[in-house]
Amino acid sequence: MKRLPEQPDRENRIAFEIVVDAYDQAERAMGWYCYLQDQMQVPLKATCRSARSTSPLEVGVEVEVVGLASEDDCMSEIFVLVRYAKSRLAVPLEQLACHAPDEQTC
């Protein structure tokens, strides 16, 4: 995955809003989970931008994100729930490109 250029405002928001009181990996994960739960406006459309061996999504497939996966599923990576083949499936958030009209959500 291509690395984004450094963004000082974004880095400050992460350090001082999202993981400000996190002392270990579990607390950092929960900081991110709570932040996304508050900020992400669902449902939203997204497109698969990369293939993953743990996900059945193919590059270019459009899905509807309907929420975050459980806290337990998000301890090492953030997973979102998407509508897929008449069910809900948890896929890595990193795998998706957001198409929400709300810039903050993307």
Buried (B, 14 or more C-beta within 10 A) or exposed (E): EEEEEEEEEEEEEBEEEBBEEBEEEEEBBBBBBEBBEEEBEBBBBBBBBEEEEEBEBEEEBEBBBEBBBEEEBBBEBBBBBBEBEEEBBBBBBEBBEBBBEEEEBE
